[in-house]
Amino acid sequence: MLKTTIVFKKEKNFELKGDFYPASQTNRPVIMYIHGGGLLWGSREDMKSEQIEYYHKAGFNIFSIDYRLAPESKLPAIKEDIADALDWVEKEGAQQFDYDPENIAVIGSSAGGFLALLTGTFTKKPKAIVSFYGYGDILGDWALKPSPHYAKMTNVPRELAKMLVSNDIISVGPIEKRYALYMYARQHGVWIEELTGLIPIIEKEELSKYCPLNHVHADFPPTLLLHGTNDEDVPYEQSVLMAEALRKNGVDEQFITIPDGKHQFDEDWENPVVQHAFEEVISFLTRKLI
């Protein structure tokens, strides 16, 4: 699979990379993919090869990106990275690769789905958004209180969690080293504090700026939401609420429910329900971008 790795953002103490997978046809739309990982771990290489091939067959270019990770970097910086990546796709990238910069979709899963939805609040928005089990509200109880799902797991002490935090800015976080940090944050109800450095009960108004659910307007891009009803990490209700807000504001939206689907249901690639969901994703993107 042909891939070109580029640096789309460089500053004094960090650089951010993206992997560009060109479509076989020229002047085709481009998908900017944002990985998940609770904003604490993951990398551009997390995008599954089956999905890359599937989007390619449908004629889409793909640009899978890194972004700065928390808690070393906070949510405002992460949001800035996503905006800069979108800007790169629209400008510099179009000079380097052959695609249509007028037709950009953003796709993300979990925390990447949240960041994808956040692009709908940007001044310069994508043409379409696809959120796999993402979320629009980081001020809900599900995010602020200890998670019952993670509470059942081995308790991660604060001392261990702090040992997993780097002294440097990082944009690639291996799950083996960073997942315990997420477990700790969700077990103790401090996840949003770790992401933002803010105390939710005191700085609710500031945090509200990072809740796509609170900033849906008529100019929000067409959005496709996919979520499993048995998601123990990000509640199914998060996509239900987002779909309602989009509908209420007259935004072109589609919501695909995966019955009994869990978090990361899309990794069950051979499942006919998952296959059908991806057919719907391609159909949605084709209608909006081609």
C-alpha positions as protocol buffer text, in pm:
chain_id: "A"
residue {
  index: 1
  type: MET
  ca { x: 0 y: 0 z: 0 }
}
residue {
  index: 2
  type: LEU
  ca { x: 156 y: 326 z: -118 }
}
residue {
  index: 3
  type: LYS
  ca { x: 212 y: 572 z: 165 }
}
residue {
  index: 4
  type: THR
  ca { x: 400 y: 900 z: 202 }
}
residue {
  index: 5
  type: THR
  ca { x: 480 y: 1030 z: 551 }
}
residue {
  index: 6
  type: ILE
  ca { x: 504 y: 1408 z: 579 }
}
residue {
  index: 7
  type: VAL
  ca { x: 551 y: 1665 z: 856 }
}
residue {
  index: 8
  type: PHE
  ca { x: 248 y: 1894 z: 845 }
}
residue {
  index: 9
  type: LYS
  ca { x: 341 y: 2102 z: 1150 }
}
residue {
  index: 10
  type: LYS
  ca { x: 675 y: 2184 z: 1304 }
}
residue {
  index: 11
  type: GLU
  ca { x: 761 y: 2401 z: 1601 }
}
residue {
  index: 12
  type: LYS
  ca { x: 1070 y: 2437 z: 1817 }
}
residue {
  index: 13
  type: ASN
  ca { x: 1001 y: 2146 z: 2052 }
}
residue {
  index: 14
  type: PHE
  ca { x: 779 y: 1915 z: 1845 }
}
residue {
  index: 15
  type: GLU
  ca { x: 672 y: 1809 z: 1497 }
}
residue {
  index: 16
  type: LEU
  ca { x: 355 y: 1638 z: 1379 }
}
residue {
  index: 17
  type: LYS
  ca { x: 341 y: 1378 z: 1106 }
}
residue {
  index: 18
  type: GLY
  ca { x: 72 y: 1250 z: 877 }
}
residue {
  index: 19
  type: ASP
  ca { x: 53 y: 949 z: 645 }
}
residue {
  index: 20
  type: PHE
  ca { x: -91 y: 1020 z: 300 }
}
residue {
  index: 21
  type: TYR
  ca { x: -238 y: 725 z: 110 }
}
residue {
  index: 22
  type: PRO
  ca { x: -314 y: 837 z: -248 }
}
residue {
  index: 23
  type: ALA
  ca { x: -614 y: 712 z: -441 }
}
residue {
  index: 24
  type: SER
  ca { x: -548 y: 557 z: -782 }
}
residue {
  index: 25
  type: GLN
  ca { x: -762 y: 821 z: -958 }
}
residue {
  index: 26
  type: THR
  ca { x: -671 y: 1189 z: -983 }
}
residue {
  index: 27
  type: ASN
  ca { x: -855 y: 1489 z: -836 }
}
residue {
  index: 28
  type: ARG
  ca { x: -1055 y: 1279 z: -589 }
}
residue {
  index: 29
  type: PRO
  ca { x: -1179 y: 1382 z: -241 }
}
residue {
  index: 30
  type: VAL
  ca { x: -964 y: 1332 z: 67 }
}
residue {
  index: 31
  type: ILE
  ca { x: -1048 y: 1184 z: 407 }
}
residue {
  index: 32
  type: MET
  ca { x: -857 y: 1323 z: 704 }
}
residue {
  index: 33
  type: TYR
  ca { x: -854 y: 1048 z: 967 }
}
residue {
  index: 34
  type: ILE
  ca { x: -814 y: 1123 z: 1340 }
}
residue {
  index: 35
  type: HIS
  ca { x: -721 y: 832 z: 1567 }
}
residue {
  index: 36
  type: GLY
  ca { x: -873 y: 761 z: 1907 }
}
residue {
  index: 37
  type: GLY
  ca { x: -708 y: 682 z: 2240 }
}
residue {
  index: 38
  type: GLY
  ca { x: -880 y: 903 z: 2496 }
}
residue {
  index: 39
  type: LEU
  ca { x: -654 y: 1189 z: 2373 }
}
residue {
  index: 40
  type: LEU
  ca { x: -383 y: 1021 z: 2581 }
}
residue {
  index: 41
  type: TRP
  ca { x: -245 y: 755 z: 2346 }
}
residue {
  index: 42
  type: GLY
  ca { x: -245 y: 640 z: 1985 }
}
residue {
  index: 43
  type: SER
  ca { x: -91 y: 747 z: 1656 }
}
residue {
  index: 44
  type: ARG
  ca { x: -160 y: 799 z: 1286 }
}
residue {
  index: 45
  type: GLU
  ca { x: -70 y: 433 z: 1228 }
}
residue {
  index: 46
  type: ASP
  ca { x: -374 y: 312 z: 1422 }
}
residue {
  index: 47
  type: MET
  ca { x: -598 y: 330 z: 1115 }
}
residue {
  index: 48
  type: LYS
  ca { x: -680 y: -26 z: 1011 }
}
residue {
  index: 49
  type: SER
  ca { x: -544 y: -141 z: 675 }
}
residue {
  index: 50
  type: GLU
  ca { x: -882 y: -297 z: 586 }
}
residue {
  index: 51
  type: GLN
  ca { x: -1046 y: 42 z: 623 }
}
residue {
  index: 52
  type: ILE
  ca { x: -777 y: 220 z: 420 }
}
residue {
  index: 53
  type: GLU
  ca { x: -824 y: -31 z: 138 }
}
residue {
  index: 54
  type: TYR
  ca { x: -1202 y: 1 z: 157 }
}
residue {
  index: 55
  type: TYR
  ca { x: -1194 y: 381 z: 128 }
}
residue {
  index: 56
  type: HIS
  ca { x: -937 y: 353 z: -152 }
}
residue {
  index: 57
  type: LYS
  ca { x: -1160 y: 122 z: -354 }
}
residue {
  index: 58
  type: ALA
  ca { x: -1434 y: 384 z: -328 }
}
residue {
  index: 59
  type: GLY
  ca { x: -1193 y: 643 z: -470 }
}
residue {
  index: 60
  type: PHE
  ca { x: -1091 y: 840 z: -161 }
}
residue {
  index: 61
  type: ASN
  ca { x: -746 y: 967 z: -68 }
}
residue {
  index: 62
  type: ILE
  ca { x: -659 y: 930 z: 302 }
}
residue {
  index: 63
  type: PHE
  ca { x: -452 y: 1148 z: 531 }
}
residue {
  index: 64
  type: SER
  ca { x: -409 y: 992 z: 877 }
}
residue {
  index: 65
  type: ILE
  ca { x: -264 y: 1235 z: 1130 }
}
residue {
  index: 66
  type: ASP
  ca { x: -87 y: 1257 z: 1462 }
}
residue {
  index: 67
  type: TYR
  ca { x: -166 y: 1532 z: 1713 }
}
residue {
  index: 68
  type: ARG
  ca { x: -20 y: 1631 z: 2046 }
}
residue {
  index: 69
  type: LEU
  ca { x: -135 y: 1409 z: 2330 }
}
residue {
  index: 70
  type: ALA
  ca { x: -257 y: 1490 z: 2681 }
}
residue {
  index: 71
  type: PRO
  ca { x: -171 y: 1539 z: 2960 }
}
residue {
  index: 72
  type: GLU
  ca { x: 164 y: 1671 z: 2832 }
}
residue {
  index: 73
  type: SER
  ca { x: -38 y: 1898 z: 2600 }
}
residue {
  index: 74
  type: LYS
  ca { x: -386 y: 2025 z: 2680 }
}
residue {
  index: 75
  type: LEU
  ca { x: -706 y: 2025 z: 2478 }
}
residue {
  index: 76
  type: PRO
  ca { x: -668 y: 2379 z: 2331 }
}
residue {
  index: 77
  type: ALA
  ca { x: -333 y: 2274 z: 2179 }
}
residue {
  index: 78
  type: ILE
  ca { x: -486 y: 1952 z: 2043 }
}
residue {
  index: 79
  type: LYS
  ca { x: -773 y: 2147 z: 1886 }
}
residue {
  index: 80
  type: GLU
  ca { x: -516 y: 2379 z: 1726 }
}
residue {
  index: 81
  type: ASP
  ca { x: -332 y: 2078 z: 1578 }
}
residue {
  index: 82
  type: ILE
  ca { x: -651 y: 1948 z: 1417 }
}
residue {
  index: 83
  type: ALA
  ca { x: -723 y: 2291 z: 1267 }
}
residue {
  index: 84
  type: ASP
  ca { x: -365 y: 2311 z: 1137 }
}
residue {
  index: 85
  type: ALA
  ca { x: -392 y: 1964 z: 982 }
}
residue {
  index: 86
  type: LEU
  ca { x: -714 y: 2064 z: 807 }
}
residue {
  index: 87
  type: ASP
  ca { x: -543 y: 2380 z: 683 }
}
residue {
  index: 88
  type: TRP
  ca { x: -250 y: 2174 z: 551 }
}
residue {
  index: 89
  type: VAL
  ca { x: -486 y: 1945 z: 359 }
}
residue {
  index: 90
  type: GLU
  ca { x: -657 y: 2242 z: 202 }
}
residue {
  index: 91
  type: LYS
  ca { x: -338 y: 2429 z: 107 }
}
residue {
  index: 92
  type: GLU
  ca { x: 12 y: 2275 z: 113 }
}
residue {
  index: 93
  type: GLY
  ca { x: -104 y: 1916 z: 70 }
}
residue {
  index: 94
  type: ALA
  ca { x: -291 y: 1999 z: -248 }
}
residue {
  index: 95
  type: GLN
  ca { x: 35 y: 2129 z: -398 }
}
residue {
  index: 96
  type: GLN
  ca { x: 218 y: 1808 z: -309 }
}
residue {
  index: 97
  type: PHE
  ca { x: -47 y: 1546 z: -391 }
}
residue {
  index: 98
  type: ASP
  ca { x: -316 y: 1518 z: -657 }
}
residue {
  index: 99
  type: TYR
  ca { x: -656 y: 1546 z: -488 }
}
residue {
  index: 100
  type: ASP
  ca { x: -953 y: 1778 z: -470 }
}
residue {
  index: 101
  type: PRO
  ca { x: -896 y: 2022 z: -177 }
}
residue {
  index: 102
  type: GLU
  ca { x: -1253 y: 2149 z: -210 }
}
residue {
  index: 103
  type: ASN
  ca { x: -1389 y: 1815 z: -91 }
}
residue {
  index: 104
  type: ILE
  ca { x: -1247 y: 1717 z: 247 }
}
residue {
  index: 105
  type: ALA
  ca { x: -1415 y: 1486 z: 498 }
}
residue {
  index: 106
  type: VAL
  ca { x: -1298 y: 1430 z: 855 }
}
residue {
  index: 107
  type: ILE
  ca { x: -1341 y: 1085 z: 1006 }
}
residue {
  index: 108
  type: GLY
  ca { x: -1252 y: 990 z: 1362 }
}
residue {
  index: 109
  type: SER
  ca { x: -1315 y: 713 z: 1611 }
}
residue {
  index: 110
  type: SER
  ca { x: -1378 y: 757 z: 1986 }
}
residue {
  index: 111
  type: ALA
  ca { x: -1164 y: 1056 z: 2093 }
}
residue {
  index: 112
  type: GLY
  ca { x: -1095 y: 1101 z: 1723 }
}
residue {
  index: 113
  type: GLY
  ca { x: -1471 y: 1109 z: 1670 }
}
residue {
  index: 114
  type: PHE
  ca { x: -1492 y: 1385 z: 1930 }
}
residue {
  index: 115
  type: LEU
  ca { x: -1220 y: 1582 z: 1748 }
}
residue {
  index: 116
  type: ALA
  ca { x: -1395 y: 1519 z: 1416 }
}
residue {
  index: 117
  type: LEU
  ca { x: -1717 y: 1665 z: 1560 }
}
residue {
  index: 118
  type: LEU
  ca { x: -1515 y: 1957 z: 1698 }
}
residue {
  index: 119
  type: THR
  ca { x: -1413 y: 2048 z: 1340 }
}
residue {
  index: 120
  type: GLY
  ca { x: -1778 y: 2133 z: 1282 }
}
residue {
  index: 121
  type: THR
  ca { x: -1729 y: 2429 z: 1518 }
}
residue {
  index: 122
  type: PHE
  ca { x: -1420 y: 2561 z: 1333 }
}
residue {
  index: 123
  type: THR
  ca { x: -1430 y: 2874 z: 1120 }
}
residue {
  index: 124
  type: LYS
  ca { x: -1299 y: 2667 z: 828 }
}
residue {
  index: 125
  type: LYS
  ca { x: -1501 y: 2346 z: 833 }
}
residue {
  index: 126
  type: PRO
  ca { x: -1471 y: 2020 z: 640 }
}
residue {
  index: 127
  type: LYS
  ca { x: -1734 y: 1928 z: 380 }
}
residue {
  index: 128
  type: ALA
  ca { x: -1852 y: 1627 z: 585 }
}
residue {
  index: 129
  type: ILE
  ca { x: -1790 y: 1459 z: 921 }
}
residue {
  index: 130
  type: VAL
  ca { x: -1807 y: 1092 z: 1020 }
}
residue {
  index: 131
  type: SER
  ca { x: -1790 y: 1006 z: 1390 }
}
residue {
  index: 132
  type: PHE
  ca { x: -1743 y: 645 z: 1501 }
}
residue {
  index: 133
  type: TYR
  ca { x: -1855 y: 619 z: 1867 }
}
residue {
  index: 134
  type: GLY
  ca { x: -1749 y: 977 z: 1934 }
}
residue {
  index: 135
  type: TYR
  ca { x: -1890 y: 1224 z: 2184 }
}
residue {
  index: 136
  type: GLY
  ca { x: -2013 y: 1580 z: 2186 }
}
residue {
  index: 137
  type: ASP
  ca { x: -2027 y: 1653 z: 2559 }
}
residue {
  index: 138
  type: ILE
  ca { x: -1721 y: 1641 z: 2784 }
}
residue {
  index: 139
  type: LEU
  ca { x: -1921 y: 1790 z: 3074 }
}
residue {
  index: 140
  type: GLY
  ca { x: -2157 y: 1494 z: 3110 }
}
residue {
  index: 141
  type: ASP
  ca { x: -2145 y: 1263 z: 3413 }
}
residue {
  index: 142
  type: TRP
  ca { x: -2004 y: 989 z: 3191 }
}
residue {
  index: 143
  type: ALA
  ca { x: -1687 y: 1197 z: 3144 }
}
residue {
  index: 144
  type: LEU
  ca { x: -1660 y: 1370 z: 3481 }
}
residue {
  index: 145
  type: LYS
  ca { x: -1748 y: 1090 z: 3724 }
}
residue {
  index: 146
  type: PRO
  ca { x: -1564 y: 763 z: 3785 }
}
residue {
  index: 147
  type: SER
  ca { x: -1651 y: 514 z: 3511 }
}
residue {
  index: 148
  type: PRO
  ca { x: -1831 y: 199 z: 3636 }
}
residue {
  index: 149
  type: HIS
  ca { x: -1672 y: 6 z: 3349 }
}
residue {
  index: 150
  type: TYR
  ca { x: -1315 y: 104 z: 3439 }
}
residue {
  index: 151
  type: ALA
  ca { x: -1385 y: 77 z: 3812 }
}
residue {
  index: 152
  type: LYS
  ca { x: -1421 y: -300 z: 3763 }
}
residue {
  index: 153
  type: MET
  ca { x: -1063 y: -321 z: 3636 }
}
residue {
  index: 154
  type: THR
  ca { x: -742 y: -337 z: 3836 }
}
residue {
  index: 155
  type: ASN
  ca { x: -702 y: -10 z: 4022 }
}
residue {
  index: 156
  type: VAL
  ca { x: -425 y: 211 z: 3882 }
}
residue {
  index: 157
  type: PRO
  ca { x: -265 y: 416 z: 4160 }
}
residue {
  index: 158
  type: ARG
  ca { x: -191 y: 784 z: 4105 }
}
residue {
  index: 159
  type: GLU
  ca { x: 182 y: 727 z: 4152 }
}
residue {
  index: 160
  type: LEU
  ca { x: 194 y: 483 z: 3862 }
}
residue {
  index: 161
  type: ALA
  ca { x: -14 y: 711 z: 3640 }
}
residue {
  index: 162
  type: LYS
  ca { x: 222 y: 1002 z: 3703 }
}
residue {
  index: 163
  type: MET
  ca { x: 520 y: 785 z: 3607 }
}
residue {
  index: 164
  type: LEU
  ca { x: 363 y: 737 z: 3263 }
}
residue {
  index: 165
  type: VAL
  ca { x: 359 y: 1110 z: 3190 }
}
residue {
  index: 166
  type: SER
  ca { x: 651 y: 1235 z: 2979 }
}
residue {
  index: 167
  type: ASN
  ca { x: 855 y: 1550 z: 3040 }
}
residue {
  index: 168
  type: ASP
  ca { x: 840 y: 1618 z: 2666 }
}
residue {
  index: 169
  type: ILE
  ca { x: 560 y: 1698 z: 2424 }
}
residue {
  index: 170
  type: ILE
  ca { x: 452 y: 1370 z: 2264 }
}
residue {
  index: 171
  type: SER
  ca { x: 238 y: 1291 z: 1961 }
}
residue {
  index: 172
  type: VAL
  ca { x: 277 y: 913 z: 1953 }
}
residue {
  index: 173
  type: GLY
  ca { x: 166 y: 715 z: 2257 }
}
residue {
  index: 174
  type: PRO
  ca { x: 189 y: 333 z: 2251 }
}
residue {
  index: 175
  type: ILE
  ca { x: -119 y: 176 z: 2409 }
}
residue {
  index: 176
  type: GLU
  ca { x: 99 y: -64 z: 2611 }
}
residue {
  index: 177
  type: LYS
  ca { x: 257 y: 230 z: 2795 }
}
residue {
  index: 178
  type: ARG
  ca { x: -29 y: 479 z: 2805 }
}
residue {
  index: 179
  type: TYR
  ca { x: -351 y: 283 z: 2854 }
}
residue {
  index: 180
  type: ALA
  ca { x: -299 y: 263 z: 3230 }
}
residue {
  index: 181
  type: LEU
  ca { x: -295 y: 644 z: 3236 }
}
residue {
  index: 182
  type: TYR
  ca { x: -641 y: 647 z: 3078 }
}
residue {
  index: 183
  type: MET
  ca { x: -762 y: 375 z: 3318 }
}
residue {
  index: 184
  type: TYR
  ca { x: -645 y: 582 z: 3615 }
}
residue {
  index: 185
  type: ALA
  ca { x: -816 y: 897 z: 3483 }
}
residue {
  index: 186
  type: ARG
  ca { x: -1147 y: 720 z: 3418 }
}
residue {
  index: 187
  type: GLN
  ca { x: -1138 y: 524 z: 3745 }
}
residue {
  index: 188
  type: HIS
  ca { x: -1091 y: 839 z: 3951 }
}
residue {
  index: 189
  type: GLY
  ca { x: -1308 y: 1078 z: 3752 }
}
residue {
  index: 190
  type: VAL
  ca { x: -1016 y: 1307 z: 3663 }
}
residue {
  index: 191
  type: TRP
  ca { x: -1001 y: 1245 z: 3289 }
}
residue {
  index: 192
  type: ILE
  ca { x: -1123 y: 1591 z: 3183 }
}
residue {
  index: 193
  type: GLU
  ca { x: -887 y: 1756 z: 3434 }
}
residue {
  index: 194
  type: GLU
  ca { x: -597 y: 1559 z: 3282 }
}
residue {
  index: 195
  type: LEU
  ca { x: -700 y: 1668 z: 2931 }
}
residue {
  index: 196
  type: THR
  ca { x: -752 y: 2033 z: 3007 }
}
residue {
  index: 197
  type: GLY
  ca { x: -580 y: 2130 z: 3331 }
}
residue {
  index: 198
  type: LEU
  ca { x: -916 y: 2279 z: 3433 }
}
residue {
  index: 199
  type: ILE
  ca { x: -1146 y: 2189 z: 3722 }
}
residue {
  index: 200
  type: PRO
  ca { x: -1486 y: 2120 z: 3563 }
}
residue {
  index: 201
  type: ILE
  ca { x: -1701 y: 2231 z: 3856 }
}
residue {
  index: 202
  type: ILE
  ca { x: -1528 y: 2572 z: 3859 }
}
residue {
  index: 203
  type: GLU
  ca { x: -1451 y: 2629 z: 3490 }
}
residue {
  index: 204
  type: LYS
  ca { x: -1759 y: 2484 z: 3324 }
}
residue {
  index: 205
  type: GLU
  ca { x: -1803 y: 2779 z: 3089 }
}
residue {
  index: 206
  type: GLU
  ca { x: -1451 y: 2749 z: 2952 }
}
residue {
  index: 207
  type: LEU
  ca { x: -1489 y: 2373 z: 2905 }
}
residue {
  index: 208
  type: SER
  ca { x: -1820 y: 2422 z: 2728 }
}
residue {
  index: 209
  type: LYS
  ca { x: -1623 y: 2571 z: 2435 }
}
residue {
  index: 210
  type: TYR
  ca { x: -1494 y: 2219 z: 2369 }
}
residue {
  index: 211
  type: CYS
  ca { x: -1836 y: 2054 z: 2364 }
}
residue {
  index: 212
  type: PRO
  ca { x: -1955 y: 2022 z: 2001 }
}
residue {
  index: 213
  type: LEU
  ca { x: -2301 y: 1942 z: 2138 }
}
residue {
  index: 214
  type: ASN
  ca { x: -2329 y: 2301 z: 2265 }
}
residue {
  index: 215
  type: HIS
  ca { x: -2218 y: 2458 z: 1938 }
}
residue {
  index: 216
  type: VAL
  ca { x: -2434 y: 2305 z: 1669 }
}
residue {
  index: 217
  type: HIS
  ca { x: -2563 y: 2564 z: 1423 }
}
residue {
  index: 218
  type: ALA
  ca { x: -2723 y: 2546 z: 1081 }
}
residue {
  index: 219
  type: ASP
  ca { x: -2379 y: 2572 z: 913 }
}
residue {
  index: 220
  type: PHE
  ca { x: -2250 y: 2256 z: 1085 }
}
residue {
  index: 221
  type: PRO
  ca { x: -2126 y: 2015 z: 813 }
}
residue {
  index: 222
  type: PRO
  ca { x: -2331 y: 1711 z: 710 }
}
residue {
  index: 223
  type: THR
  ca { x: -2257 y: 1451 z: 977 }
}
residue {
  index: 224
  type: LEU
  ca { x: -2278 y: 1072 z: 999 }
}
residue {
  index: 225
  type: LEU
  ca { x: -2276 y: 918 z: 1347 }
}
residue {
  index: 226
  type: LEU
  ca { x: -2215 y: 548 z: 1419 }
}
residue {
  index: 227
  type: HIS
  ca { x: -2243 y: 399 z: 1767 }
}
residue {
  index: 228
  type: GLY
  ca { x: -2301 y: 62 z: 1933 }
}
residue {
  index: 229
  type: THR
  ca { x: -2574 y: 25 z: 2195 }
}
residue {
  index: 230
  type: ASN
  ca { x: -2344 y: -172 z: 2428 }
}
residue {
  index: 231
  type: ASP
  ca { x: -2054 y: 72 z: 2431 }
}
residue {
  index: 232
  type: GLU
  ca { x: -1909 y: 63 z: 2783 }
}
residue {
  index: 233
  type: ASP
  ca { x: -1651 y: 335 z: 2724 }
}
residue {
  index: 234
  type: VAL
  ca { x: -1839 y: 614 z: 2543 }
}
residue {
  index: 235
  type: PRO
  ca { x: -2215 y: 585 z: 2608 }
}
residue {
  index: 236
  type: TYR
  ca { x: -2442 y: 530 z: 2307 }
}
residue {
  index: 237
  type: GLU
  ca { x: -2641 y: 827 z: 2438 }
}
residue {
  index: 238
  type: GLN
  ca { x: -2359 y: 1060 z: 2333 }
}
residue {
  index: 239
  type: SER
  ca { x: -2438 y: 1001 z: 1966 }
}
residue {
  index: 240
  type: VAL
  ca { x: -2813 y: 1008 z: 2036 }
}
residue {
  index: 241
  type: LEU
  ca { x: -2780 y: 1358 z: 2187 }
}
residue {
  index: 242
  type: MET
  ca { x: -2557 y: 1474 z: 1902 }
}
residue {
  index: 243
  type: ALA
  ca { x: -2802 y: 1345 z: 1641 }
}
residue {
  index: 244
  type: GLU
  ca { x: -3088 y: 1527 z: 1815 }
}
residue {
  index: 245
  type: ALA
  ca { x: -2893 y: 1855 z: 1825 }
}
residue {
  index: 246
  type: LEU
  ca { x: -2802 y: 1827 z: 1456 }
}
residue {
  index: 247
  type: ARG
  ca { x: -3161 y: 1751 z: 1360 }
}
residue {
  index: 248
  type: LYS
  ca { x: -3298 y: 2034 z: 1571 }
}
residue {
  index: 249
  type: ASN
  ca { x: -3070 y: 2282 z: 1392 }
}
residue {
  index: 250
  type: GLY
  ca { x: -3157 y: 2155 z: 1046 }
}
residue {
  index: 251
  type: VAL
  ca { x: -2818 y: 1995 z: 982 }
}
residue {
  index: 252
  type: ASP
  ca { x: -2796 y: 1711 z: 730 }
}
residue {
  index: 253
  type: GLU
  ca { x: -2735 y: 1413 z: 958 }
}
residue {
  index: 254
  type: GLN
  ca { x: -2750 y: 1035 z: 958 }
}
residue {
  index: 255
  type: PHE
  ca { x: -2726 y: 808 z: 1262 }
}
residue {
  index: 256
  type: ILE
  ca { x: -2638 y: 439 z: 1235 }
}
residue {
  index: 257
  type: THR
  ca { x: -2704 y: 228 z: 1542 }
}
residue {
  index: 258
  type: ILE
  ca { x: -2508 y: -97 z: 1582 }
}
residue {
  index: 259
  type: PRO
  ca { x: -2733 y: -326 z: 1792 }
}
residue {
  index: 260
  type: ASP
  ca { x: -2532 y: -476 z: 2082 }
}
residue {
  index: 261
  type: GLY
  ca { x: -2222 y: -311 z: 1935 }
}
residue {
  index: 262
  type: LYS
  ca { x: -1936 y: -240 z: 2172 }
}
residue {
  index: 263
  type: HIS
  ca { x: -1663 y: 23 z: 2163 }
}
residue {
  index: 264
  type: GLN
  ca { x: -1444 y: -29 z: 1853 }
}
residue {
  index: 265
  type: PHE
  ca { x: -1715 y: -238 z: 1687 }
}
residue {
  index: 266
  type: ASP
  ca { x: -1562 y: -145 z: 1351 }
}
residue {
  index: 267
  type: GLU
  ca { x: -1263 y: -369 z: 1418 }
}
residue {
  index: 268
  type: ASP
  ca { x: -1492 y: -672 z: 1376 }
}
residue {
  index: 269
  type: TRP
  ca { x: -1439 y: -635 z: 1002 }
}
residue {
  index: 270
  type: GLU
  ca { x: -1596 y: -965 z: 891 }
}
residue {
  index: 271
  type: ASN
  ca { x: -1923 y: -894 z: 1073 }
}
residue {
  index: 272
  type: PRO
  ca { x: -2201 y: -835 z: 814 }
}
residue {
  index: 273
  type: VAL
  ca { x: -2348 y: -557 z: 1033 }
}
residue {
  index: 274
  type: VAL
  ca { x: -2012 y: -378 z: 1030 }
}
residue {
  index: 275
  type: GLN
  ca { x: -1977 y: -434 z: 655 }
}
residue {
  index: 276
  type: HIS
  ca { x: -2320 y: -281 z: 599 }
}
residue {
  index: 277
  type: ALA
  ca { x: -2230 y: 16 z: 821 }
}
residue {
  index: 278
  type: PHE
  ca { x: -1922 y: 84 z: 607 }
}
residue {
  index: 279
  type: GLU
  ca { x: -2133 y: 63 z: 292 }
}
residue {
  index: 280
  type: GLU
  ca { x: -2345 y: 339 z: 446 }
}
residue {
  index: 281
  type: VAL
  ca { x: -2031 y: 542 z: 525 }
}
residue {
  index: 282
  type: ILE
  ca { x: -1917 y: 519 z: 161 }
}
residue {
  index: 283
  type: SER
  ca { x: -2266 y: 607 z: 39 }
}
residue {
  index: 284
  type: PHE
  ca { x: -2276 y: 911 z: 270 }
}
residue {
  index: 285
  type: LEU
  ca { x: -1929 y: 1034 z: 168 }
}
residue {
  index: 286
  type: THR
  ca { x: -2005 y: 982 z: -202 }
}
residue {
  index: 287
  type: ARG
  ca { x: -2324 y: 1188 z: -174 }
}
residue {
  index: 288
  type: LYS
  ca { x: -2151 y: 1471 z: 11 }
}
residue {
  index: 289
  type: LEU
  ca { x: -1814 y: 1487 z: -165 }
}
residue {
  index: 290
  type: ILE
  ca { x: -1848 y: 1354 z: -518 }
}
